[in-house]
Amino acid sequence: MADDLLNQLKKQGTDLRNWTSRAMSGVKSKLWADGSEYEVDGGVRQCERKKPARKAKCTKPVA
């Protein structure tokens, strides 16, 4: 019984995540990923995302 309830909760969580992802994709395609409407709907604006840092080159010679 408890296992059934746990499985139902997991499935509902997965369904909600999928629905949210699809809704955000729809907003992004309609309004732009950098628009304030996208942010209002729960997305992170493209200009506010953290830029990836470059990895430093190894300065020590390999012996």
Secondary structure, DSSP 8 states (H G I E B T S, - for coil): -HHHHHHHHHHHHHHHHHHHHHHHHHHHHHH-TTSHHHHHTT---GGGS----------S---
